[in-house]
Amino acid sequence: MRLHRNLVYTTIDSLNAIFNEGEYADKVVARALKKDKRWGSSDRKFVAETIYEVVRWKRLYAEIAEVKEPFDRDNLWRMFAVWAVLRGYPIPDWRQLEGTPERKIKGRFDELSKVRALKESIPDWMDELGVKELGEKVWATEITAQNQPAKVVLRVNTLKTTKEVLRAILMDLNIETDPLKSQPDALVLKERANVFMTDAFKQGFFEVQDANSQLVAAFLDVKPGMRVVDTCAGAGGKTLHMAALMENKGLLIAMDLYESKLKQLKIRAKRDGAFNIEYRIIDSTKIIKKLHQKADRVLIDAPCSGLGVLKRNPDAKWKLKPEFIDNMRKIQAEVLESYSKIVKPGGKLVYATCSILPSENQEQIAHFLTTDIGKEFNFVKDQKILASESGFDGFYMALLERKEEVLKPKELKTIKETAEVKEEK
């Protein structure tokens, strides 16, 4: 087990882009993996996992290395040295790693790990918020789970294949998967693999989607032939799942504020063979008003803090700010009030987030049900999912049903008169 210079250099360059240039880790990793075509799977695995590890443990490693932001290249090398020592790599005699204090690093790690915000490598404000909303015990368990690398989960595209057929195809490529009993369309990779390069992916046999994310479409109880609206479709992971559950029958309207995201969804839908989707950009309030009381089912996959998916987006720990979450809560209340009007009487609505905070979840629903439009809905059920309990992403979803229309006295009188006329005839 030794370090290779070109792989480590790429890692340092990538960390610089993430920490100092504000780039998103997933984009940086994707670019890094294309740097050298000669790299084998183990080389690419080292680069990807090391970048994510240093990003995940940034605060702890910086404290151990005694460096502060903004990190210059020497600082990044010192943080990398901390990672290498704690992972048991022999330190090579490179100029950048000269004088690495291995015993001191291990001692500092033991000392600093006594403080949770440092041990779990999170900002102090996030630790305080987690305790406030979830309580000491639950938060301590949850943030530890959120620091574990995310598993790669596939969702079988039932428009094109079955779980059994896909498993066999992947097995022939030496990609082993395990089915999930609780999820009819989910396969979990036993080891990470670049599944996007497979013909099975290019032919639309599957999408990569977290196991708990796959629960949302089923929670909405969509059926073939319905009119369904996904109000915050984004690039469409849940949209495509709903299209499959609808068996391409009926109409699925995918809406988003950003045309670029819907363009991504169109590409994915074409690959997946999902052709019952209509795309609408929310560029004015008229788009929403035209759909008032028209949909059998509505999904509001609301914008949120993302505190349920830190294991897959560790850089969010450093990009998130308390004021951003405050703003998200206001937006959540607004989209609930606005988009709920799309549900027709007797129709159903699911409000979902990838957050674990009650203030973005249960409390939003409780508030909504007190509003004028909210009083037209019945609360059916909800589900809060923690990463510490499920092993996958943290999620929340609430199912509401719009009450059947109550006829006004004038309308009741008209119906009664019409019935009396029919009886006379």
Protein Blocks (a to p, Z undefined) as FASTA:
>chain_A
ZZdfklmmmmmmmmmmmmmnopafklmmmmmmmmpmkbcfklmmmmmmmmmmmmmmmmmm
mmmnopacdddfklmmmmmmmmmmmnopacdfbfklgoiafklmmmmmmmmmmpmklmno
pafklmmmmmmmnojklmmmmmmmmmpccdddddddfklmcfklmmmmmmmnopacdddf
klmkbccdfbdcdfklpmklmnopaccddfklmmmmmmnopaehiacddfblmnolmmmm
mmmmnnopajdddddfblklmmmmmmmmmmnopakbccdddfbfklmmmmgokafbdcdd
dddehlmmmmmmmmlmmmpcfklmmmmmmmmmmmmmmmmmmpcghiacddddfbfbfklm
mmmmmmmmmmmklmmpccfbdcdddfklnopacddddddddddddddfklmmmmmmmmmm
mmmZZ
